[in-house]
Amino acid sequence: MSTFEELTSGTSAAAKRVTDFFTAVHDTFSPIPLTSFVETPSLANQKSTFPLATSGKRELADSVGHKWKLLGIVEDTENGHQKYHRELELFLKPQNSHLTQPNIYSVARSEMKKAEDYNVGKSIVRAADNILRQSLDLRLEDHSVIGVIGFGKIGTSIAMHLRQQHIGKVMIYDVNPTIMIRALAHDFVICTKEQMLQQASFIFCATGNKSLTYNDLLTVGTDIKSVIIASCTSADDELDLHEGLKQHKNDSPDPGSFSRYTLPRLNREPIQIILLCDGNATNFFHRAVLGESIRSVQAAMVVCALNLQRLAVKKERKQGIMTLTNEEEMTIARLWLQYFPELDVYNISNIPSAYTKFDIRPLQDAYGDLPVDHKTIIEFKKQLGLLKSENTDSIDFMDSTKKLIITAPCGSGKTAVLLSLIRDVRNHYDFMWWLDCNESLISTFFYLAQIFCIPSTERSMDELEEVVLKEMLSTSKINNILLVVDNVQEFDERTSSELTIYPANTITSTTSGSSIEPSQFRCHKLLSLLSNAIANPEVRRQRRCHIVALQTNDSVNQPSSFQPVPTPGNEYDKDCWLYIHLQNIIMTEAETWIMGKIVSDASLDFRTKREELIRKIVKNDVRRLTIRLTALLLTSEKITDQDLTSINNAVKQASSSETDDLLSLLIKLSLTKLNERYPSFYTCVQVFSLIHAGSISYKIFQDLYNILLKNEKDTISSYIRDQNAKKFSEDLLTVLIRHCILKQNILVPNIHTYDSQNRKFCNYVEAYSMPSTYVKALNKPLLNNTTSSAWKYVMTLIEQGFNYNYYNDERLNEHNIVYYLDHATTIIKHTKDWNGKETYADILVELLCRLGSYNLNERRMYSEASKLYEKASQMLEESQNEDRPNTKWSATLMWYICKQLNDDQDLKEANGYISKIEDVRKQLQEISNSTSQKETSFSKRYEFEAIIGMERIRVQQAQDERIYAEDRKNLLENTVKILEDIRDKTSMGTRTRSLLLQILGSAYSLLKNHTKAEKCVTQALKDLTKILPPEHLDIARVKFRLAYFLVEEITTRASKEQNNQHADINRKLEKAEDLLEAAFKVQKTKLSNKHKDLIDSDKLRQRINELSKKLNSSVSSSQ
């Protein structure tokens, strides 16, 4: 049985939407309490028919003994509907006149069920293909002829989706001749069952009524060596094979996915029969996703249950099988469309145009109404293999790897073209992702790791990128991938790589002659990582794996249409990258579009001057951004005659020069006009150019508004003082989109941690990005002028947004921190050459320390944390700022601690770290003795960190077997004394005290004082659970340690105590086992399989099992 709560279970916003939907359904159809709905198991699938009606009972007991009053039956499968229909004839017989027919509703033939059945057919095809690829190293496309037995709702869907995959020939057989005519009308090949068995090597069975028998298999065509069979329902209902096949069964390496049989044909030749999922429904076994369409069917069942309740109240009995009225179905459909407007069955993407729900507005709302050339879209579809020509091989069409590099000058409209393309082809893919090499990719790869259940903790960025890309290309979750990698020309020495490329026109050329040699292309290393991942033999081949890289070249003043020079044909490697030039907009079309923007009532003089200048500009440059800026500037009445003269001079200068770029001059003028009219908006634009410009959300607008408003001394604040945050944000967005400064082409996922029990899928925030052309135009003067007030605003924005504080005793909320992580990382990149003497260096130092603390305590990235703290320490040393000695020595301390955690050192090196940390501790102690109470509290906090850091190293040393026992004891006793003296200090943070208690517990455990060790770690766990979520790795680590100490205690006691203590020992052993399992569930979701913590947990589990066996054996022998 499934209750309403089970239908709406979950913790995400998606679960709330489901709950709201069912609540709306209930409120629309009935006042009965919502939780009274219960879905009964399908009685049609039981061996005895109508056990409740024939026995006269009116109650149904579930598995735990609860009794439910039977109001009637709701059936949702066609198989069950047919069975009930047949069995209802029992009630018409005279000998059964004493029986009472239960009220029966069926949704199996409703409109909602038809939609679900269509998706079921799709999921069956997808699940079958996944089994072939994963377990049999085959593909559906390997079968030139596929048969479908049964052309009902699911059979029709299967055939349609096979056609979409361009199978060479799909044959249809159905026992109903009228249905065969319908299949023929859909342009399918119809046949008899015997004809199908002679030609098809793969058969889908979708009748629910013994579609294939054992004798049928004996007539398989002699040219067919093996037949694969997939079912859409249970094997007992669909197939009549198993009794005859069981004596011919072979071993299967993956019996859950397929079973294999070899039997003799009538002519004695062997034939291999493969049953996917042993003849049961493939989509059930492989949990293929149906999407939210199933909610409409569940809602229909809810309404049926509510109708049964009304009939029970009225004590009415209805004959036959009842169905919902047309009005009821339409009401349910309207509600579903209200709560689940997206139509994507399974789609993962951060691109708005890839989703129906984010694509409500026309494209021109976000990218301007300048149209994208449809011919360009068609050409790219051809290059991606998404348009099938007469000579296209069916397998190559569906199972392709395409790698394109699209190049064009800045401002040519690569983004607009790609977004239009994605909108056109989104149904060809189930995974589409936009990556920008010009920005930090940290949060992007964190989120992708979450999607594919890849642990990201303690992984460097390079390692995480490699693992995520490999898993993304290997997973069976998705079959069709489109990756857009933007700004591949943005790289440095650390991130550069080379690829082998071919000009795309050499592929289609038929000219005879010598082949064209490939060339080398220098680009961002992400493309090389993708190439290596695709070429990896361990990677599962996706059906479609398409990568489109966007490169901005440095050339300017391109001709209006790039025409490639014909080159000799050549045999090329299909795994290489193809290099394609993006064509510019046709000159006449650009000119017509711009002139159409001039207001109709403009004066003749106004129109004449503008039109003349427009023709000059279009003749010189027809890049998309140039055209849009020309329309913005020349059709505005705000442009003065002096501005027109400036533009005219710029056109002349660009026409006579190969280096001066007209677009750059137009951008400069556009920004000047923005600064004159909207100075606060111009400041915002400066800030946007310095932070992660690829994900500027509405939240950034509002946070920045609050920062600007607080600057009373600045004239900028007086401009916005009379506006509220919402109005300011709306106006800012409108103006910047009009000036072509912001474009919407990205969705930013709200990243959450996921727990060991439930995957928490994220919602998206619609974000905006700034074209790299604008970023560079704004960045250059700002990077050279560190005294600009824009730096103050951007530093304050990131400091307030990335508000991670290890010492904050409030419960950790990682959402805002991760959202600002890319912004913070970008700022660190821009300021890598700062030396501490800059105007706003103090804010940067604070940010470096926060990032270091986050990497240390949340990500366990000790190397990255060490570099950040080192940079902060060096900046403070260089600045010689005596006003912040606390920050200087705290950064130096954490640098040493992170470096020690990252290094594998021997005893001598460990003592060196202890000496360095002790020197810093003395400096902090000196500061605390001579400064204000606030400074004293700060220095004391880090003085405790220094003491704990040193004692942690000493406890590690004590575990070294090379140390003499007496020295070990003295070392540990001294550690215990030091830590006990400071454990209750009030200025110590909760997480710091928890770490102290864990180290203290370890020292007590090594001294064999297990009782005190258990108390210390128990208190540490109690403190941490108050401020950290239950799935945090720190809590898992404390639980493991507590379990370990309990096992150590049990091991010691088990060898000494009498049998009467076994009960207490068993209780502690069970407690240790529970703690370990809880820790292990968290660790396995967040740590790699070979991580030391997982290995230690596995070893401890083995010890617990051995102790349990030993104790049980001891008890048995004593009895």
N, C-alpha and C positions, 0 to 999 in steps of 0.2 A: 504493500500500500504506500502511496505517496500523498502526504498532506500538502496543504497550500504553502506552509512554511518551507517544505523541501523544494517546491517549484521555484520559490523566490530566494533560495539560500544564496549567500555570497556576501562579500564585504565591500565590493566596489560600487562606483556610481552606476555601473551597468545593472547590478542587482537591484538597486533602488528603482531604476527605470522599469524593470520587470515587475517589481512590487506595485509601483504606481499604475502600471497597465492593468494588472489583475484587479486591483482595487477599483479602477474605473469600470472594468467589465462588471464586477459585482454590483457596484452602485447603480449601474445602468439597468441591470436585469432583475435584481432582487434585493429585498431588505434583510434576507437571512444572513446571520453572522458569517463573515468570510471564511473563518478557520474551520467551518463545519464541512467544507468540501473535502471529499475523499475520493481518490481514484481507485476503483476496485480492480483487482487483477482480472484479466480477460478469462471469463469462464469458458469461452469457446475453446481455449487451449487446454482445458482439463480433459482427462480421459473419460470421465463420466459426464453426461450431458445434463445440465440444469439440476445439480445435486440439491439445491435449496428448494426448488419448486417441487420436485418429485417427492422430497421427504417432508415437505410442509413446514420446514424451519424458515424463520425469517431473520436469522442472525448469521453473521460471518465472523469467525475468529481469526485474528492475525497471529503472527509467529510468536508474539509474547503473551498471548492469552487474552488480549483486549477484545471485547465483543462489539461489533458494529451492526446496527440495524440495516438490513438490505432494502434500499428504496427502489432499486432497479439496476440496470446494467447500461454502461456507456462503452461502446466499442469504437475503436479508431483504426482498425486494420481491415482491408478488403478481404483478407483470408478469414478473419473472424466473422465479418458480415455475412459471407457466403455460408459459413457453418451454422450461424444462428438461423439464417433463412431456411436451410434444409431441415434443421431440427424443429423448427416451429410447426412443421407438418405433424409432429407427434401429438400436438394438442388438438388436432382436428379428428383424430381417430376416436371412435366411440369408447374403446376401453380406457382411454385417458381423460374422459370427461370430468373426472374428479380433480384433475390437476389444474392449477392456476398459473397462467403464464405471467412471468414477471414483465414489468414495463421495460422495454429495450429502446435505447437511443443509439444511433450510429452516426458518426461523422466521417466514415470512410469514403463517402461519395460527395462530400461537401466541397465547395470551392476552395476553402482553406486547405483541405487535404490534398487537392490537386496541386496546389503550389508546393506543399511539402513533398508530395510524391515526385515532383519534378526535381527537387533538390536531392531527394533520396536516390533517384537514378544517377544524378551527377556524382553523389558521394560513393555509390557502388562502383562506378567506372574509375573514380580516383583511387578508391581503396584497392581495387583489383590491380591497377597499374602500380601502386606502391608495393604490393606483395610481389609482383613480377620483378620489379627493380631491386628490391631489398633481398629477397630470398631466392630468386631464380635467375637473376642477372639477365632478365628479358625486359621487353617493353611491349605495350599493346600494339605499337606501330610495327613490330616485327611480324605481326600476323596480317597477311594480305587479305584474308577473308575472315570476318567475325560474324557469328550467327546470334540472333536474339530470338528466343522462343517466348512468345507472349508479347502482344503489342498493346497491352493495357496502358494505364497511366505511367507506371514505373518502367515498363518495357519501352514505351514511346520515348521517355526521357533518356533511357540508356542509349537507344538508337540515335537520338538527336545529338547527344554528347559524343558518341563515337564518330558521327559525321563531322562534328566540329574539330575533332582531332585528325580529320582527313585520313581515316582508315580507307584503304583501297576499295573494299567492298563490304557492305553491311547487308546481310541476308535476314529476312523476317519470315517467321512462321507462326501462325496462330490457328487454333482449331475453329475459330469463328470466321467464316468466309467474308462476312461484311467488314470485319476488322482488317482482313487481308486487303480488301479493296481500299480501305483508308490508308494503309501502309503504302500501297502502290501510288495513291494520290500524293503522298509525301515524297515520292520519287525514290523509295527504297526498293531493293530487289526482293520480291516475294518468292517463296519456294515451298516445297513440301519438306517435312522433317528429314526424309531420306536424302533429298538433294542437299540439304544443309550438312548432314553428316558426311557426305561425300567431299565437301569442299572446305568447310570451316575448321580451323585448328583451334579456335577459341569460341566458346558458346556461353552466353548469358541466359540463364533460365529465370523467367519472371512471370510465372503463371500461378504459383501457389497450389498446383494441382498435378503432381507427378508428371512433370513435363518430359523427363527422360527415364527410361528403364534400362536394366542391364542388357537386355537383348538389343536395344537400340545401339549400344556401344559396339556390338559385334559387327555392325554394318558400316563402320567408319571407313572412308575411302582409303584405298591402298597407298595413295601418294602421301597420306598423312601419317607421320610417325608418332605423334602424340597429340592429345586433345586436352585442353585446359577448360574446366567448367567452373563458372561462378554463379552463385545463387543469390536471389534477393530476399529469401525468407528461410525458415528452418529446413534442414535437410529432409526431415520426415515428411514435410508437406510438399516440397518441391521435387524431390528425386526419389526414384524407386531403384536404387543402385546398390546400397550398402550390403544387402544380404548376398548378392552375387559377387561383389567385389572383395569381400573380406578375406577370401582364400587366396587372393592375388596381391595382397598388400605388400609393399616394399617399405624399407626404412626411409624416414624423411628427416633431414637435418633440422627442419623447423616445423614440427608437427602442428604447432598452433596456427601457422600460416597456410600450410598446404599438406595434403597427403598424396602419396604416389602409389599407383597400381599398375601392374603389367599383366595383361590378359591376352589370350590367343583370339584372333579373329576367326570367322567361319572358315577361312582358307588356311588357318593355323599359323599365320604370320603374327608376330607379337605387336601389340599396340599399347602405348603408355597413356594412362588416364591420370590426370592431375586434378584433384578437387581442392579448390581454394577454400580454406577454413573448414575442410572436411565436409563441404557441401552446405554449410550454413551461411547466413548472410554476411557478405564480406564487410559491409559498412559497420555492422555491429562489432565484429571482432577487432577492427582497426579504428573504431571510434571516429569515423569521418565526420567532419563538422557540417551541420545543416544550417547554422546561423539562426537568426531570430525569427525566421518564418515559422518555426515549430511553435512559437508562442501563440500564433493565431489558432492553431489546432487545439492547443491546450485550453485556450480561452473558450473555444467551441465546446470542449468537454465540460468545462466549468458551467457553461450555460445549460447544457444538457442535464447536468447534475442538479442544478437549481430547478429546472423544469420537473425532474423526478420528485424533488422535494414538494413542489406544489401539487403534483398528482397524488402524492402520499397523504398530504393534508386533506385533500378532497376525497380520498379513498377511491380514486378512479383507476380503471384498468383499460389499457389500450391494446388492441390487437395488432400483430405484425411488428415491424421495425419502424420506429419513428425517426424523423430527421428534423433538423432545424428549418424554420421558415426562411424564405428569401430575405425578409426584412431583418431577421435576427442575424443572418450571415453578413448582410451589408453593414449592420451596426458594428459587429465585431471587426470587420475589415476597416471601417473608418477609424475605430479606436486604435487598431494596430498601426495604421498609417500615421496616426498622430504621435505615437510613442516610438515607433521604429521606422523612421522615414528612409533610412539607408537601405539599399537593395543588395549590397555586397554580401555574398555568401561567406567568403573568407578572404580578407584583404588586409595586408599589413603595409602601411605606407605613412610617410610624413609629408606627402605632397597633397595639397588640398584638392587639386583637380583629379586625383585618383579616387576620391570618395564622392559618392552622390550627396551625402549629407553636408559636405563642405563646399559643394559646387552648385549651390542654389542660385547664386548671382551670376550674371553673364561675365565672361572673361574680361570684357573691357572695363568692368568696375574696378578690377585690381590692376590691370596692365594697360589701360587706355584703349580707346576704340580704334586704334590703328590696326587694321586687319593683318593677320598672318597669311602669307601666300600659301594657298592650299597645295600648290604643286610641290612646294618644299616638304610639306607633310607627307605627301605621297612618295616622294623620293626617299625620305628617311624610313618610311614603312617598308619600302622595297629593300633598302639596305639591311634592315632588321629582319627581313624575311617574313613580314606580316602581310604581304600581298602575294598571293599565289598565282604564278603564271602557268602557261600550258606546259612548260618544260620543267616545272618545279617538282622535285621528288617529294612524295608525301611524308616520308620519314624525316627528311632534311627540313621540311617546312615546320613540322611540329617539334622536332628534337634538335635544336640548333644552339650553337654558341656563337654569339656575335659580339665583337669588340670594336667600337667606333670611336674615333677622336674627331670631334667637330671643331674646326678652328675658324676664327673670324676676329677682326679688330674689335677693340672695346666698344661697347654701345651698339653692336650689330643686332642685338635682339635674340641671342642664343637662348636665354631663359624663356622668353615669350614663345619661341618656336617649340622648345621642348615641352612646355606646359600644355600647349595646344595639342602636341603629339600625344602626350600622356592622356589627355582628356579623350582623345579619339581611340586610343588602343588599350585603355585601362582594363577592359574585360579579357585581354589576352594574358594578364599577369595576376598572380596572387601575392606578390611581394614587390613593392616599388619603394625605393629609398633614395633621397637626395643627400649627397655628401659634399661638403664645401671644403676644399683644401686650404682655402684662405683663412679659415677659422679654426679654433680649437675643436677637436672631435671627441673630447673626453666624455661628455654627457651622452653624446650620440652612441658611442660604443658601450657605455654603461647600460643604456636602454636596450640596445640590440642584444647584449649579453643576457639581459633579463628576459627578453622575448624567447630566446633559444635556450634558456635555463643553463647559462654558462656562469660559473662562479667567477666574480671579478676581483674579489679581495686578494690582496698581496700579488697582484699581477701588474707588471709595468705596462705602460701604454703600448709599447711595441708588441709585447707578448699578447696583450688583450686583443689588439687589432688582428693579429695573425690567427688566434684561436677563434675569434668571432667570425671572421671571413670563412675559415675552413668549415665551421659548423653550419653557417648560413648556406653554404653551397652543398652541404652533405645531408641536411635534415630532410625528413620525409614530410614535415609540416607543410612545406611549399614545393611546388613543382615548376613554377614559371617566375623568373626573377628579372627585374629591370633595375639596374643601378645607374644613377646619374652622378658622375663625379665632376664637380664644378671647379673651375680655377686650377687646373692641373699644372699651370705654369708657375704657381706660387710654391716655391721650394727653396731650401737653403742647403748647405753642405750636408747636414744630417738627414734631410728628408728627400734628397734627390736620387734619381735612378734613371736608367735608360731602357727604352723599348725598341723593338724592331717594328717598323710600320711600312705599309704599302699605300700609295695613293689609291683611293677607291676606284678611280677611272680605269686603272690597269686591270681590274677584275672583269669588267664588262667589255673591254675592248676586244675586237676580233681581228685586229690588224696583225698580220704575220710579221715575223722578224725576231730579233733578239729580245730576250726577256729583260725587264727592268729590275735592277737590283734594289732590294729593300734598303731603307735608310734608318739611321738611329735617331731616336727622339728622346730628348731629355725632359723629364717631367717629375711630378711628385711621386714619392715611393709607393703611395697607395695603389697606383695602377700596377706596379710590379708585384705587390702583395696579392692583388686580385688575379694576375696572370699565373703566379705560382700556385695559388689555391686551386684555380681551375685545372691546372696541369697536374696537380697532385693525384696519383693513381688511387689514393685512399678516399678521395672525394667522390661522393655519389653524383652521377651526371643528372642534372636537372633537365626537365623537358626543354625549357627555354632558359638560357642564361645569357642575358643581353646587358652589356655594359656600354654606356655612352659617356665619354669624357668630353668636357668642354674646355677648350683652350683659348685664351685671349692672346693673340699675337700683337706685336708692337708696331705693326705697319699702320699707316694712316692714309687717308685720302684714297681709299680703294675705288676702282671703277664700279659703275652701277651694277654690273653683273659679272661675277667671276666665271669664266668659261675654261675648264681644264683643257690643256693641250693634249691631243690624242697621243697615246703612247702604245708601244707594242704590247701585245698580250703576254701573259706569263702564267706559269703554274705557281700558285701561291699557297702558303700554309694557311689552312682555314682557322688555325688558332692564333694568327697574327692580328695585329691592330690595323684597322683601315683608317686612313687619314682623309677627311672630307672637308672641303671648304664650303662655308655657308654663304649662299647667294644673298646679295643685298636686295632691297626693295627696288622695283622698277621705277625709273626716274619720273615717268609721266604719272604713275599712280601716286607717288609721294607728293608731287606738285599739286595734283588735284585734291588730295586729302587735306593738305595744309591750307590751301586757298578756301576750302569749304569751311574752315574754322573762322574766317573773317566775318564779322557780324554783317548781316544783310543791309543794315541802315548806315554803314560806314560811308564817309564822304569819299568822293572820287579821288581826291588828293591822298587821303589815307590809304585807300585800296591800291592806288597806282604805285606808291612808294613801296608798300609791302610786297606786292606781287613781283615787282622787279627784283627786290632783294631775295625773295623766296626762290626765284628761278636761278639766281646766282648760287645760292646755297645748295640747292638740289643738284645742280650741275657739278658741284664740287664734292658733295658728300651726301650719300643717301642711307647712312646707317640709321637704324631705328630710333636710337636715342637722339641723334641729331635732328631727325624729322620732328619728333615730339617736342623737343626744346624750341625748335624754330616756330612751331605752332603756338607754343606757350608765350614766347617772347614777342613775336611779330604780330600776333593777333590781339595783343593786350594794349589797352589805351594808356597803361602806366608807363610804356616805353617812350622815352623822350627822343627828340631829334638827335641829341648827342649820343644816345644809345644806338640809334640806327647808324650813325656815322661810325661808331666803334665796331658794330657788327660788319658793316661794309668793308672797313679796313681789315678786319680779321679774315674775311673771305678772300680779299686780295692777297693778304699775306700767306694764307694757306694754299692758295692757287699757285703761287710762285715758289713755294718752299716744299721740300720733301720731308721736313722735320716738324714744322708747325702743324698742330692738329686743330682744325676748326671746332671739333667737338669740345676740346678742352677749353677753348675760349668761350664757347657758349655756356659751358658749365660754370666757369668763373663768373660770367655775367649773371647767370641765374642765381648763384649764391650771393652775389653782391646785392641784387634786388631783394632777395629773401632777408638779408641782414638789415637792409634799409627799412623795410616794412614790418618785419616780424623779428626783432632782435633776440627775443627769448627763444623763438623757434630755431633761429640760426645757432644759438648756443646748444640747444638740444641736438641738432644735427652734428655739431662738433663732437659732442659726447658719444653719439651713436657710432661715429667713425672710429672711435678709440676702443670701444668695447666690442664684444662678439657681434659683429654687424649682421650676422645671418639669422639671429633670433631675437628681434626687438619686439617685445610684446606690449600689450596695453598696460601691464603692470609696470614696465619700465617708464612709460609715459607718466603714470601717476606718481611713482616714487620720485622721479626727476622734478615734477611739479612741486612737490613738498620741499625738496631741497632748494630749489630756486626761490621759493616763497620765504624761506628762513633767512636769506641773505639781505638783511635790511639796508646795508650800506650800498648795495649794488642798485643801480638804476633799473636793472632788469626786473627786480622784484616788484617795483611799482607798476610795471606794465601788466603783471599777472595777478596783482593782489585782489582785484575785484572779481576774478574768475574762480570757479571751483574746479576741482581736479578733473571731474568728468567733462565739463565744457572745454577746459584747456586741452585735454587729450583728444577730444573729437575734432577740435579746430586744428590741432597740430597734425593729426593724421590726414585730414582733408587737404591741408596746404602742402604737405610733403609728398603726397601722392600726385597732386596736381603738378608739382615741380619735378616729378619723376625721380624723387630722392628715395622714396620707399616703394617697394613692391611686395606683394604677398605671394610667396611661393613655397612656404614651409609651414609645417606644423611642429610644435615643440611638445614632446610628451611630458606629462607630469610624472616624473619618475618616483616610484615608491619602492621601498624594500619589499621583497616577497618572502612569505614565511614557508615553513616546511610542509604545511598542510594545504594551503590554498594559493594558487597563482593569482596575483592581483594585477589585472590588466589596467593600463593607464588610460586616462582621458587625455585629450590634446588641448593645447592652447594655440589659437591661431596667431601666428607671428609674422613679422615683416622683415625684409632684408634690404640692405642698401647696396646698389650696384657698385662693383669694385671700382668703377670709374670715379664715382663720387668719393668713395673711401680714400682713394689715393690723392685726389685733389684736396681733401680736407686734412689728411694725415700729415702730409709733407711739412706744412708750416707748423703744425702742432708738435710734431716730434722734434723739431728744431728749436721750439720755444717752450721750455718746460715751466715758464712763469705764467703762461696763459691761464686765465681763470677756468677755462674748460677742464684743465687737469684737476682743479679743486673739486669741481662738480662730479667728474667721473670717479675720482678717488672716493669721495663721500658716498656716491651711489653704490659702488661696489662694497665699500666697508659696511654700509647699512644692510645691503642685500645679502652678502655672504656673511651672515651673522653667526657663524659657528663659534661656540664657546665651550671648551672642554670642561670649564669649571662652573658652568651654569647647572644648578641643581634641579632645574625644571626639566620635564620630560622632553627628550630629543625629538625634534621634528625635522627630518632631513630634506623635505620637499624643497623649501626655499633655498636651502644651501646648495643642493645639486643644480637647481635652476640657474643660480648665479655662478656656478663653478666655471663654465666656459667663459663668462665675462671676466671673471677674476684671472683666469689663465691667460686670456688675451692681453690684459693689462700687464701681467708679468712679462709677457713676450715683448711688449712695446718698451718696457723700462729696463731691459736687460743690461743696458750700458749706464744706468744711473749709478752714481757713486756716493750718494747720501748727502750731497751739498745742495741738491735741488730744493726749490721752494716747498714742494709738497712731499718730500722724501719721507717725512715722519709717518704720513698716512700709508705710504707704500710699505714701510717696514712693518706696520701693524698688519697689513694685508698678507705679507710674506709669512709672518708668524702664524696667522690664522690658517692659511693654506697648509703650512707645515704641520700644524696641530691636527688638521683634518686628515691629511695623508697618514700621519702617524697613528692616530687613534681610531679612525673609521675605516680607512682603506688598507692600513698596515703596509704602506708603501714607504719603507724606511729610507731607501735611497733618495727618492724624490723629496721626502721630508727633510732629509739631511741637507740637500742642496738649497732648499728654500731658507732654512734656518741659517745656513752658512752665508747666503747672500745678505740676509738681514743683519747678521753680526758684522760682516765686512763693511756694509754701508754705514753702520753706526760707528765703527772704528775709523773709517775715512772721514766722516763728518766731524769727528772730535766734539760731538755734542755732549757737554757735561750735564745737560738738563735731564737726560734720560739714561742714567747709569743702570737702572733696573732692567730696562728693555734690552740694553746691550748685553748684560751678563745672563739674562734669562734666555735670549736667543743663542748665545754661545753655549750655555748649558744644554739646551735641547739639541743643538747641533752635535755635541759630543755623544749624547744619549742615542740619537738616531743613527749616528755613524757606528757606534758600538753594536747596536742591534742588527745593523746591516752587514757587519764584518764577521767572518769566522776567525776568531783569534785564539791564541794559546794563552797559557797562564801569564806569561810575561806581558803580552799585549793588553790583556785584561787589567793587569795592575797599572799599566800606563794610562788607561782610560779612568781608572779609579783616581789616580793622581790628578789628572786634568779636572775631573769633576769636583774633587775636593778643593782645588784652587778656586774654582768658580764659587763653590759654596762659601768659602771664606769671604770672598768679595761681597756676596749677597748678605752675609751675616753682618759685615761691616756697614753696609748701606742701611740695613734695618735698625742698627743701633744709633744711626745719626740722622735719620730723616723723619718726615711727618708720619702720622698714623696710617694714612692711605698708602704711602710708599712702603712703610714697614709691612703692612699686610701683603702687598704685592711681592716683596722680596722674601718674606717668610714662606709664601706659597711655593716659590721656586727653590727655596732652601730645603723644603721638605722633598721636592722632586729630586734634588741632588742626593739627599740621604737615601731615599728609596732606590734611586738608580744605582748607587754604590752597593747597597746591600743586596740588590738583585744580582749583581755581578758576583758578589761573594757567595751567595747561595748556589749559583751556577758552578763556581769553583769548588765548592764543597762536594759536589757530585762527581768530581774527577777522581777516579780510582788511584791516581798517582799520589794523592795527598795522604799522608799518614793519618791513621784513625784519630790520634790524640789532637793533631793539628786541625782536623776536620771538626772535631767536637768543640774546640776552643773558638774556631771561626764562627760556627753556628750559634754558640752561646752568646758571643759578642753581638752578632746580628740580632738575636732575640732581644737582648738588653736595649740596644739602640732603638729598635722599632717599637718596643713596648713603651719606651719613654715618650714617644711622640704620637702614638696612635690616637689619642683623645684630644689633640690640639684643635681648638675651635676654628682656626684659620685655614684648615685643610679641607679641600673639596671632597665631595662624596666619592667621585671616581678615583681620586688620588688615595683616599683612605681605603677604598676597596682593594686597590692594587697593593697597598701596604699589608693589608690583612692576608691577601693571597701569598705574598712572599713570606710573611710571618708564619702562616700555616705550613708552607713548604719547609721552613726551618724547623718547626716543631715536629713535622713528620719525619724528617731526616734524623732527628734526635729521638725518634720512637715515642714521642709524646702525642699519640694519635688523638686523644681526647681534646687537647687544646688546639691541635691542627683542625679538627672538625668544627670546633666552635668558631675559630677565626674565619674559616671559609664560609661557614653558614651565615655569619654576620655580613660578610662581603656580598654574598648572594642576596641577602635581604635588602641591603642598601642599594644595590644596583637595580633591582627590580622596581624601585620607586621612580627611577629617572630614565631607564632604558626600556625600549620595547622588548617583549619576550623573545623575539627572534634575533636579537643582537648577538654578535659573535662574542662579546665580552661576557655575556651571561652564559653562553654555551661553554666558554672556557672555564668559568668558575664552577659550573655544574660538573664538568669533567674532572676538575681538580678535587672537588668534594667526593665524587665517586671514587677517584683514585685513592684518596686518603682513607676512605671507608674500607676499601679492599685491602690496603696495607694493614689497617687495624684488624680486619677479619683474619688475614693470613697469620698475624702474630698470635691472636687469641685462639685460633682453631687448633694450634699445635699444643696449647697449654691447658685450656679449660676443659671441664668435665662435660658429660653429655647433657646435664641439666641446663647448660648455657646455650644449647643449640638453637633454641627458639629465638633468643635475642640476636644471635649471630645471623640467623636466617632473615630476620627483619632488616638488619643492616644490609645484608646482601641484596635483598629485594629493593631497598632504597637506593643502593649504589647502581643497580641495574636500571631502575627507572630514571635516575639522573643521567646515566650514560646514554640511554636511548634518546632522552630529550635533547641532550647536547649533540648527539650524532645527527639527528634530524635537521638541526640548524646547520651544522658543519658541512653536511653533504650538499646543501643547496648553495653554499657560499664559498666553498674551498674546492680546489682541484682534487681529482681522485688520488693523486700521489702526494698530497700535502701531509706534512708531518703530523698535524693534529688528527687527521683521519686515520693514519697508520697507528698512532698511539691509542686512539679510541678502539680500533679493531683489536689491538693487543690486549687492552683492558677487558674487552668483551670476552676474549678467549680465557683470560684469567678468571673472570666471574663464572663462566661455564665450568671450568675445571674445579673451582671451589665448590660450586653447587653439587657437582657429581661426587666430589670427595665427602662433603657433608652428608649427602643422602646415603652414601655407602656406609658412612660411620654410624648413622642412625639405624640403618637396617641391620648391621652386624651386632649392634648393642641389643636390639630387640630379639 
